[in-house]
Amino acid sequence: MHTFSTAKGKKMTDKTQPKRVLITGCSSGFGLLTAVGAAKAGFDCIATMRNLNKAHYLEEALKQASATATIDRLDVTDAGCIKQIAEKYAPIDILINNAGIVIMASAMDITEDEMRKVFETNYFGTVALTRAVVPGMIENRSGLIINVASLAGLIGHMFNASYSASKHALIGFSKSIRLELKPFNIKVVSVEPGYHKTENIRANANLSENFYDKTSPLFEYNRGFLRLMLNKIVPRAADPKNVTNKIVEIMKTSNPKAHYIVGKDAAFATTAQWLGLTGLLEKFALRKLNDAANRENKRAEAKRSAGKKQLPNI
Ligand SMILES: NC(=O)c1ccc[n+]([C@@H]2O[C@H](COP(=O)([O-])OP(=O)(O)OC[C@H]3O[C@@H](n4cnc5c(N)ncnc54)[C@H](OP(=O)(O)O)[C@@H]3O)[C@@H](O)[C@H]2O)c1
């Protein structure tokens, strides 16, 4: 996309050029796929990631799709980096706040530093980048901000309380600025996916340093939840393209909705909540958790009796 300067030296968007979209967290998952989808759809795509050593995944995906994007470094927890990127690529027409992290453990076991780290990325990082980009959008009287929140921002998520709380905060932020920025023709959208097969629920699903603390009263529940996640949730998680196709669709929509709930699990859980059936869902989840924790205890017991080093495969 091209910009030009007005007599007062303001940078303005040339409306005949493709819209410029800046996306965070493009090294994998939703970010990578959205970058490819946006580039393929003809947007001027600025795909950012905090670690450029991972850029080859996106480069390869772009090559496969015969699409091009500008790849640059952006760590959303680094204020200097945010300022530099916001200035370098101004004016930005569409901002996709996608970067996010998970640190799993019960709310009693996760450390305070870890809780703050989750908020620094998922909430404060997103807010800081938004505040850096919005002035350009206000000048242009035009813009679209898409915040990738989560189903966990609409309902609770056991053993992920910090993540869930950060996504609740993000949804609150989206709802609030949606109204504040309306007079400037800036649209704000929150996307709330259920479980999808990305690194967020696999390699990037970090465990708290206290996750395996045997002295914790929640020790076997932490492990039980992890086992549930690996055996039941991850295999059933949906195709991330459902989310990223939706994001690209939103980018092309002139009048987007405030919220997009994506995934059968998310639709089911939020409908149950609206119908006042959360208690039933909680009972079901608790039964599954107790079963998983009991199985973990039996495994540990079997391991102790057999004197083996490895857990048996049950
Ligand atoms: N997958 C799901 O089931 C699911 C469901 C609901 C919502 N979400 C949300 O979707 C978003 C994308 O996650 P994903 O599922 O695509 O998982 P992912 O593959 O783990 O992608 C997360 C991305 O965020 C990046 N990131 C982490 N910290 C960052 C920072 N400080 N600055 C810039 N980038 C950073 C990661 O970079 P590195 O490679 O350097 O770590 C990675 O590129 C997240 O906000 C997540 O919470 C995911």
The ligand as a Tripos MOL2 file, in Angstrom:
@<TRIPOS>MOLECULE
LIG
   48    52     1     0     0
SMALL
NO_CHARGES

@<TRIPOS>ATOM
      1 N1         -5.7280  -22.5210   19.2530 N.am      1 LIG1
      2 C1         -6.7750  -22.3480   19.9890 C.2       1 LIG1
      3 O1         -7.4710  -23.3020   20.3480 O.2       1 LIG1
      4 C2         -7.1750  -20.9560   20.3890 C.ar      1 LIG1
      5 C3         -8.4800  -20.7670   20.8590 C.ar      1 LIG1
      6 C4         -8.8740  -19.4930   21.2240 C.ar      1 LIG1
      7 C5         -8.0160  -18.4300   21.0890 C.ar      1 LIG1
      8 N2         -6.7540  -18.6190   20.6440 N.ar      1 LIG1
      9 C6         -5.8920  -17.4390   20.5150 C.3       1 LIG1
     10 O2         -5.4360  -17.3270   19.1900 O.3       1 LIG1
     11 C7         -4.2610  -16.5340   19.1680 C.3       1 LIG1
     12 C8         -3.2320  -17.2090   18.2850 C.3       1 LIG1
     13 O3         -2.8400  -18.4210   18.8840 O.3       1 LIG1
     14 P1         -2.7010  -19.7690   18.0720 P.3       1 LIG1
     15 O4         -3.8040  -20.6480   18.4670 O.co2     1 LIG1
     16 O5         -2.4730  -19.5000   16.6420 O.co2     1 LIG1
     17 O6         -1.4030  -20.3740   18.7680 O.3       1 LIG1
     18 P2          0.1380  -20.3200   18.4000 P.3       1 LIG1
     19 O7          0.3710  -21.1400   17.1870 O.co2     1 LIG1
     20 O8          0.8170  -20.6920   19.6580 O.co2     1 LIG1
     21 O9          0.4220  -18.7960   18.0410 O.3       1 LIG1
     22 C9          0.6440  -17.8240   19.0060 C.3       1 LIG1
     23 C10         1.4920  -16.7580   18.3760 C.3       1 LIG1
     24 O10         1.6620  -15.6690   19.2940 O.3       1 LIG1
     25 C11         3.0290  -15.3500   19.2900 C.3       1 LIG1
     26 N3          3.4560  -14.6230   20.4640 N.ar      1 LIG1
     27 C12         3.5290  -15.0440   21.7540 C.ar      1 LIG1
     28 N4          4.0080  -14.0700   22.5320 N.ar      1 LIG1
     29 C13         4.2440  -13.0040   21.7360 C.ar      1 LIG1
     30 C14         4.7480  -11.6990   21.9360 C.ar      1 LIG1
     31 N5          5.1330  -11.2910   23.1490 N.pl3     1 LIG1
     32 N6          4.8590  -10.8630   20.8710 N.ar      1 LIG1
     33 C15         4.4850  -11.2660   19.6400 C.ar      1 LIG1
     34 N7          4.0290  -12.4970   19.3710 N.ar      1 LIG1
     35 C16         3.9090  -13.3560   20.4030 C.ar      1 LIG1
     36 C17         3.7450  -16.6800   19.1350 C.3       1 LIG1
     37 O11         5.0910  -16.4700   18.7950 O.3       1 LIG1
     38 P3          6.2530  -17.5340   19.1660 P.3       1 LIG1
     39 O12         6.2420  -18.5330   18.0480 O.co2     1 LIG1
     40 O13         7.4930  -16.7260   19.1890 O.co2     1 LIG1
     41 O14         5.9110  -18.1380   20.4890 O.co2     1 LIG1
     42 C18         2.8950  -17.2570   18.0140 C.3       1 LIG1
     43 O15         3.2770  -16.7050   16.7860 O.3       1 LIG1
     44 C19        -3.8090  -16.3810   20.6200 C.3       1 LIG1
     45 O16        -4.1570  -15.0970   21.0810 O.3       1 LIG1
     46 C20        -4.6160  -17.4550   21.3390 C.3       1 LIG1
     47 O17        -4.8510  -17.1100   22.6870 O.3       1 LIG1
     48 C21        -6.3120  -19.8620   20.2880 C.ar      1 LIG1
@<TRIPOS>BOND
     1     1     2 1
     2     2     3 2
     3     2     4 1
     4     4     5 ar
     5     4    48 ar
     6     5     6 ar
     7     6     7 ar
     8     7     8 ar
     9     8     9 1
    10     8    48 ar
    11     9    10 1
    12     9    46 1
    13    10    11 1
    14    11    12 1
    15    11    44 1
    16    12    13 1
    17    13    14 1
    18    14    15 2
    19    14    16 1
    20    14    17 1
    21    17    18 1
    22    18    19 2
    23    18    20 1
    24    18    21 1
    25    21    22 1
    26    22    23 1
    27    23    24 1
    28    23    42 1
    29    24    25 1
    30    25    26 1
    31    25    36 1
    32    26    27 ar
    33    26    35 ar
    34    27    28 ar
    35    28    29 ar
    36    29    30 ar
    37    29    35 ar
    38    30    31 1
    39    30    32 ar
    40    32    33 ar
    41    33    34 ar
    42    34    35 ar
    43    36    37 1
    44    36    42 1
    45    37    38 1
    46    38    39 2
    47    38    40 1
    48    38    41 1
    49    42    43 1
    50    44    45 1
    51    44    46 1
    52    46    47 1
@<TRIPOS>SUBSTRUCTURE
     1 LIG1         1 GROUP 0 **** ****
